[in-house]
Amino acid sequence: MSTKSIKTILLIEDNPGDVRLLREMFDDYGAHDIEMTQVDCMRAAEEYLAENTVDVILLDPGLPDARGLAAIRRIHAAAPRVALVVLTALDDESLAEQALQEGAQDYLVKGQIDGRGILRAVRYATERKRLERLKDEFVSTVSHELRTPLTSISGSLGLLMGKAAGNLPKSMARLLAIANTNSQRLVRLVDDILDIEKMEAGRVVFNFRRVEVRPLVVQAIEANRGFAEGYGVRIRLEEERGTAAVRADPDRLLQVVTNLLSNAIKFSPANNEVVVAIAKEADVIRIAVRDHGPGIPVDFRPLIFQKFAQADAGDARQKGGTGLGLSIVKQIVDRLSGEVSFSDAPGGGTIFHVLLPCWDHVANLAIDRDSKPDATRLLLCEDDLDTALTLREQLRQVGFATDFAYSVGEAVARAMATHYYAILVDIHLRDGDGVSLIVRLRALPQYRDTSIIVVSGDPSCGRDDLRSSKLNILDWLNKPVDFDRLVRLLAKPVAQDANRRPRILHVDEDDNVARALSEIGDVVTVNSIEAAQRALMAGDFDLAVLDVALAKGAGPDLLPELRDSKGNVIPVVVFSPKGANLAADAKVQAAVAELHTSIDSLVATVRDRLASRKNGVLREVV
Amino acid sequence: MTDIRVLLVDDEPDIREIVDVSLGLDPDLKVRACASGADALVTAAQWSPSIILLDVMMPLMDGPTTLANLRKNPQTAQIPVVFLTARTQSDEIAQYISLGAQGVLSKPFDPMTLAASVRNYLPPSAGHHAA
C-alpha cells in the first residue's frame, strides 16, 4: 500500500494501550517511514499544531480536557487545513455524521478496523482534504478573479455615470445605465453565491440580540432607494404605533429586508410603489413587503424559495435577479426561529411576510408564571425557544416550574437572582458554550452541588463524556429528551450525592488497614490488581488504596488505568507498611496520589483526598 | 502641507487608473500609485503618504507582506494602511485587521464615494489639515 503521500501523523490519544497498538499496526503494514507524534490531551495538541504542521491528525475525542464534538471542533480550528480522522470507541452513526460536518474527513470505530484499514482511511482522508482545500481555494479565487475585472468595469461605469452621463445623448446615456446596472448585478451574484455557500456549510454565526425593527427597515430602505429610482419605483414605510423589537441578528435581518425590497422593486412596474409595513401581533412582529407586480404564477409558488428559482427565466434575467435572494431570505429566517411566506395583495401584486419572535414575548416567557407558585423551580438554559417551551410544558405536568435563559450571561444572572433546584443546560448555546456556563455556575457557592443536567443535540458528549470531567454533571441527555429519564433524575434528592458514604477499594490483605478505612467509608477489599479491576467494573469507587507490593507488580502503566465504570480515573493512595522505598520508580511516583507508611497517616490522607475530591470542582474552576 | 497624500498599491493598471480618477474627485487628495509591494516600500519612505491603500493579491510581495515590511521601517511604521481587496470574507477581514491594517475597503467599490471612505480612515490630524 502506498503511503508515500503521508509522512507525518499527529496522534491525539490518551490511552497508552491504544497508542502502542496503533504503532504496532502501522509497523505491521510497512508504514515505518511515517513519523508519528503522539500527545495525550487537547492543550498539548493545540500547542504542537501551533508550531508544527502534519499531513494528517488522528484524534480520539475522549480526552481529559476536551471531549466529543467540542474536541473535534477545537482540533479543526487549530489546524483547519489538515486532514482529520476521528478514531473512537464510540460506534455512533449520528455522531459520525456530525463529526464530518464539523470538519473531520472520516470517523473510524476502534476494533472495527485493522491497521491496513486505518492506513487506507488516513490516505483517503488526506486526499479528500486536499480536494476540499482545492474547492475552497477555487471558490475564493473565482470570487477574486471575477471581482478584479468587475472592479474595473463597475468603477469605470460608475465614474461615467457620475460625471459624464449628463453630457451624453439620451440613447447613449441609456446604454451606459444598462451596462452599469448589469455590472452591479454581477457583483451581487458573486456576493450571493459566496453567501449561500457559506450558509449551507453552516459557517455563518448568528449573534442574537434585541433588535428594533423600524430603524433597521429604514436603513434597508435608504440603502435601496437608489436602486428603486433606477426602476422608477418609490418605497414607502407605513407608519406604525409603538415600538417593535425582535430577537434576531441585526446584520442578517438587514440582509432579509434588503433582499425582499430589491425583489419587490424589480417586479414593480415603473411609477409604482413598494410598501413596507411593520406590525406587532400577539407574540410576533410581522414585516410585510408589498409590491404591485404581476404576482407569482401558481405553478411557481412551491419553488419560490429554492436556489436559482426563477418564475420565468427570461423575465427574471430582465429584472436583474440572481435567483438566490429569496433562498437566502428563507435560510436566514429559519435560523432566526421565524417564518417567511407570501400572499396575493388585494388589488394585484404580492406581499412577502416575515414573522419573527417578538422580543417582549421572548423575554416575558423566560419566567414561568403559569405554574403553581410553590412548584419546584428549574432553570433551562436553551436558546431554541420552541424546544424550551415544549420542555416547560412537559415539566409542568409533573409539577416543576421552568424559567429560561437564552444566553450564558442571562443564565448566570438568573441563577444568582433565584435559587434553582436544578439546572438544565443546552451545551450549544449560540452565544457561548454550555461547558463554560457550567464552570461559571459551579464557581457560585450556592450551585456547587446543585444538580446540573446537560441537554444536548450532540450525542458525542454522551454518557462517558462530560460527566467524567470535573464539573459533576448529573447526566447527559440527548435531544429529543427522554422525558422519563429526566424526571427520574430530577426526582433524586439533590444532596444524596454529596452526603453518601464514600466507597473505597482496598487492594491488600491487611485487615488492620481495612478496619481503619471502614471508619471513613464502605470498603471493598480484594487481593490482586485483576480482582480490583473486576470490582471497578462492577461498581463505582471514590478512591483506591493499594499495597506497595501490588503497586509495583501492577507496573506503572496499569496504575493510571484504575477507572470507575464511567471511565473516571480514580485517585490511588499507595500504602507501604514496611517503608519500602518507591521514590526510585519515578513512574509509580507520578501515578499515585500519595505514598504512606503508617495507618494513621494513610487514614488522614484518605479523608483528605475524599474531601478534596468533593470540593475538587471548586478548586478546578476558580 | 494641507493636502492628503494617498499611496495606492495595486498590480492591476486598470484599477490604479480608476482609483486615481475616483480619488481625484476630491481636490484635497493627492494620489500616487505603485504597481508592486517593493515599489510601495520605497515610495512610502520617500513620500510619507498620509494613508496607504494596499491590494492583497499581488505577485512577488503580497499585501500582508508589504504591510509587515512597512511596519518594520520606522519611517513608514506609523502610516495607516487600508486594504483594498476583493477578498472580503469575514474571516479574511479579521485576519487583515489582526495584521495591523486600519480597515478594509472592498472591491468592487463605488467610485463616487471612495474618497469619502478613504477619509474615514485618516487620523484626525490629517482631516484637520484638509479642512
Interface residues (C-beta under 8 A of the other chain):
Chain A: S140 S143 H144 R147 T148 L150 T151 S152 I153 S154 G155 S156 G158 L159 G162 K163 S183 V187 L194 K198
Chain B: E12 D14 I15 I18 V19 V21 S22 L25 M57 A86 R87 Q89 K107 P108 F109 D110 P111 M112
